[in-house]
């Protein structure tokens, strides 16, 4: 952590909804006239799409495990170096993963490849990361210790699977069987590298469906926000005005001294109310520290 250059990380597994959360933060940045350095976690995968497919086929034949959740397929050391460098100097090196032809066209590259490593833009107010490993710790690597604000996005496991099934089938054209195979293949890394992060985050948002999701593999649609409740857990409740949040989030309640429960449709509003003052405090502190240096 560094008071000079704040680092904010949104972490959650594939299909968890981190992209939706990112949009909410971008609204805050625009409203408060802040300039973030935006970094996507996919940029720190170790292999491009073609190479990853080849390695997955080899892993399947040999009976070994490989997934984007684990260290073998990611550049954890480079991710930690970015967080550390930005916190100390306000800059660092990153790249982009080009998900589709539209993203790849301006670079003259194929979809599923990476751009070259480049310095982050100059004169940004904060680093904003969204991806799988914003709070990962493994061996000598500790990404979490360099973040000033860590946010976990954690649907219940059945809901997470439903969202992934629908996304991969509709947007990527995968079969149900292929998605299920991916879920099973990733499970050891999910347990060892994804789940532990949510014990290190400062705030967790967990969406809990209030409709039957007993068998996620036959669900015809994704439970909507109005068919869900949102559980918001603070690792440290000091300084959190729970009475204010309860008054602003209609039909909300406290289930534990550090936990608020509210309707799922209030997620955007809850994030605006909770994170706007946190972000402004981080930025204000960083500006005062840098001006006095």
Helices and strands as residue ranges (DSSP letters): E 6-11, H 18-31, E 36-40, G 41-44, H 49-62, G 71-73, H 76-89, E 93-94, E 97-98, H 101-105, E 113-114, E 118-119, E 126-131, E 137-138, E 141-142, G 144-146, E 149-153, H 157-172, H 176-189, I 190-194, G 195-199, E 203-209, G 216-218, G 225-227, E 228-234, H 242-248, E 253-256, E 259-263, G 264-266, H 267-292
